[in-house]
Amino acid sequence: MDDVFEIMSTTRSMRRLKPDPVPDELIQKILHAGLGAANGGNTQKWRFMVVKDPAIKQAVQVWYKKAFDEVVGPRYASSAPPPGITGDKYKRQHGAVEYLTDHFHEAPVWIVACLEDGPNPNRSAGASVYPAVQNMLLAIRALGLGSTLTTRHLQFAKETEAALGLPPGVHSYAILPVGYPMGKFGPTGRGKMSDFVFGDKYGEVWAPLAGA
Ligand SMILES: Cc1cc2nc3c(=O)[nH]c(=O)nc-3n(C[C@H](O)[C@H](O)[C@H](O)COP(=O)(O)O)c2cc1C
């Protein structure tokens, strides 16, 4: 697939992945797409780990699951569906979230997006690595592979970054579990554009969208 607009509108979270290995050449293509992204001052303080070691993935998954049991699961159970999502779809999403929780470590490869951001990263730090993450998600989709942008491990950042072996001054910003998808891709589900886009005055719908 190479129509970028089609890719962007169908890059869904793929939480059910086959354990089959993904060739390193494809991972290199994905990383190449990531390294093409913008980053502040072009300082390129991003670092990416390609993690395949089952022991490392398992050690992180334990914390990923703990965060689900203690925070994410209860939140899902008590929250309303987001804009543009029916109750049924939301339930299905919750099922997929639970599936990934239990099978996180079984994805054949993880790409862990990190930054050499020093001891006290500020609010803009992630802006120098998330464009690369999004580029990689789009490349993963274009190659027919699946992934999900995950940050839940950060609820136990100290423990999971120790399990990943990150040195001082380096922090992780996302883990992308990558594999061949079990399911099919479909369009992303979002609310109406007019609910999110304002013109000159915050809160007032941008004129071309009025009535849409
Ligand atoms: C900052 C961020 C963090 C996320 N963290 C997780 C995560 O830890 N686990 C997970 O299953 N999905 C995670 N997601 C995926 C979102 O839940 C997902 O993109 C959203 O529900 C929309 O669904 P879609 O990607 O299928 O369109 C994250 C997405 C973003 C942007």
The ligand as a Gaussian input file, in Angstrom:
#p B3LYP/6-31G(d) Opt

LIG

0 1
 C       -0.095000       8.530000      23.716000
 C       -0.772000       7.214000      23.412000
 C       -0.617000       6.152000      24.293000
 C       -1.233000       4.941000      24.053000
 N       -0.998000       3.890000      24.903000
 C       -1.595000       2.706000      24.677000
 C       -1.280000       1.589000      25.498000
 O       -0.454000       1.651000      26.413000
 N       -1.914000       0.422000      25.232000
 C       -2.809000       0.295000      24.210000
 O       -3.351000      -0.801000      24.027000
 N       -3.091000       1.330000      23.375000
 C       -2.491000       2.526000      23.581000
 N       -2.724000       3.578000      22.728000
 C       -3.623000       3.394000      21.570000
 C       -4.945000       4.150000      21.707000
 O       -5.712000       3.562000      22.710000
 C       -5.652000       4.108000      20.349000
 O       -4.884000       4.776000      19.390000
 C       -7.034000       4.735000      20.385000
 O       -7.862000       3.994000      21.192000
 C       -7.653000       4.847000      18.986000
 O       -7.800000       3.580000      18.419000
 P       -7.231000       3.229000      16.960000
 O       -5.729000       3.439000      17.034000
 O       -7.587000       1.796000      16.721000
 O       -7.870000       4.152000      15.983000
 C       -2.071000       4.782000      22.916000
 C       -2.185000       5.835000      22.001000
 C       -1.526000       7.022000      22.226000
 C       -1.621000       8.132000      21.204000

